[in-house]
Amino acid sequence: MFVSFILRAILTFLKDILMVQGLGFSFDVDQSSGRIVFKNDRPVSNINIAIITILVVIRNVNLAYYLVSILNT
């Protein structure tokens, strides 16, 4: 269970560090004139979102495993 909390903390820190107001990665958005606008000048690469999604799914599966193991005891 400790691993779940550590993974959740790591994911929260990554989200806060890498994302701009929870909307997108800093290299995908432009914050000129106080507005957040997505950049369209580069090809779309979703590998970063896929990696974070995989980590979130692993965390959720881990928490579900703990829930099921508690219910079975």
C-alpha distance (Angstrom), angle and dihedral (degrees) to the residues before:
residue distance angle dihedral
M1 . . .
F2 3.78 . .
V3 3.81 88.9 .
S4 3.81 89.9 57.2
F5 3.78 92.0 55.2
I6 3.81 92.4 46.5
L7 3.82 91.0 49.3
R8 3.79 90.9 48.3
A9 3.81 91.2 50.6
I10 3.80 91.6 48.7
L11 3.82 91.8 49.9
T12 3.80 91.2 48.8
F13 3.81 91.9 50.9
L14 3.81 91.3 47.1
K15 3.79 91.0 50.9
D16 3.80 92.0 49.5
I17 3.80 93.6 46.4
L18 3.81 100.5 41.2
M19 3.80 103.8 35.0
V20 3.79 130.6 70.0
Q21 3.82 108.4 -131.7
G22 3.81 89.0 -30.8
L23 3.82 92.2 -68.8
G24 3.78 105.5 98.7
F25 3.76 146.9 -28.6
S26 3.77 117.2 -69.9
F27 3.81 92.3 -114.9
D28 3.83 91.4 52.3
V29 3.81 98.6 52.3
D30 3.79 135.9 56.3
Q31 3.82 119.6 -144.7
S32 3.78 99.5 -165.8
S33 3.79 118.4 147.6
G34 3.80 93.2 5.9
R35 3.80 94.1 -67.2
I36 3.78 127.0 109.4
V37 3.80 112.3 -130.9
F38 3.80 125.6 174.4
K39 3.80 115.3 -123.1
N40 3.79 117.6 -120.5
D41 3.80 98.2 -177.7
R42 3.80 99.1 92.8
P43 3.80 135.2 55.0
V44 3.78 117.1 -90.5
S45 3.80 114.7 -101.0
N46 3.76 115.4 177.2
I47 3.81 97.7 178.1
N48 3.82 91.3 108.6
I49 3.79 92.6 53.6
A50 3.82 90.5 45.3
I51 3.81 92.0 53.8
I52 3.80 93.1 49.3
T53 3.82 90.7 45.7
I54 3.80 90.9 52.3
L55 3.81 90.6 50.9
V56 3.81 91.2 49.5
V57 3.81 91.2 49.7
I58 3.82 90.9 49.6
R59 3.79 89.8 51.4
N60 3.80 92.2 48.9
V61 3.80 92.3 48.6
N62 3.78 89.5 49.8
L63 3.80 91.7 52.2
A64 3.82 91.4 46.3
Y65 3.81 89.5 51.9
Y66 3.79 90.4 54.1
L67 3.80 91.2 48.1
V68 3.81 92.5 51.4
S69 3.80 92.5 45.7
I70 3.82 90.4 52.0
L71 3.80 91.9 49.0
N72 3.83 92.0 50.1
T73 3.80 95.0 54.8
